[in-house]
């Protein structure tokens, strides 16, 4: 079964992450006037699996945290969902109704996600061009 190069896998993972990030930002904007709504964000993906020693035996891995019963008794909550969506801790203001979505912050985040997506698309396009050239189907 053929597998794609790790660079292509990493680019695909990054683009999926950016798509999820755009969706979460859109949900935040849509709920900007919903009383009590808390802004959400998406954790950056862990690309540690792409980094390894030459033998491939070791990889760099992001540590994971699970909430113990003692932590839960103090009010800690398990992070929401396996996809990395969590409440945004970097909010600039909270409205009297409890909503902490700031349109300016969301638009800045959306612009950054768009720029990151454009960069990933460009890298992907160049990588595909190099692969086509390597197999003799592209122009040098």
Helices and strands as residue ranges (DSSP letters): H 6-30, E 40-42, G 48-50, H 69-73, E 85-87, H 103-134
